[in-house]
Amino acid sequence: MKRKVGYSWRLREVMATRGVFTATDLVPLLKERGINLSASQVHRLVSGTPERLSLQVLSAFCDILGCSPADLVTTTAENAGVRKTATDDQPAPSTVTKLRPRAARILPDE
């Protein structure tokens, strides 16, 4: 069985609960922690969902907002349906045999 995993980035939500409402407010706070990102880079992190993120940046966000990485990133995992192919060697379902006509009986001439 295959599993489909995903995540959601909740930085904007956590910022709002802590009273930080703009990405530009984070730039000087990140600089205090040795993270030099431009305002546009921070804006992309706040408004979008990053595919890659430095652990230093994640740690700085957690320190600034007083939260844990689990507060910023929520994960999901679910079973992904396996698509069956026509070449799959599975026996035909039993409902198909019920739909077939009965074999004819040949009676001898009298």
Rosetta blueprint (number, residue, H / E / L):
1 M L
2 K E
3 R E
4 K E
5 V E
6 G E
7 Y E
8 S E
9 W E
10 R L
11 L H
12 R H
13 E H
14 V H
15 M H
16 A H
17 T H
18 R L
19 G L
20 V L
21 F L
22 T L
23 A H
24 T H
25 D H
26 L H
27 V H
28 P H
29 L H
30 L H
31 K H
32 E H
33 R L
34 G L
35 I L
36 N L
37 L L
38 S L
39 A H
40 S H
41 Q H
42 V H
43 H H
44 R H
45 L H
46 V H
47 S H
48 G L
49 T L
50 P L
51 E L
52 R L
53 L L
54 S L
55 L H
56 Q H
57 V H
58 L H
59 S H
60 A H
61 F H
62 C H
63 D H
64 I H
65 L H
66 G L
67 C L
68 S L
69 P H
70 A H
71 D H
72 L H
73 V E
74 T E
75 T E
76 T E
77 A E
78 E E
79 N E
80 A E
81 G L
82 V L
83 R L
84 K L
85 T L
86 A L
87 T L
88 D L
89 D L
90 Q L
91 P L
92 A L
93 P L
94 S H
95 T H
96 V H
97 T H
98 K H
99 L H
100 R L
101 P L
102 R L
103 A L
104 A L
105 R L
106 I L
107 L L
108 P L
109 D L
110 E L
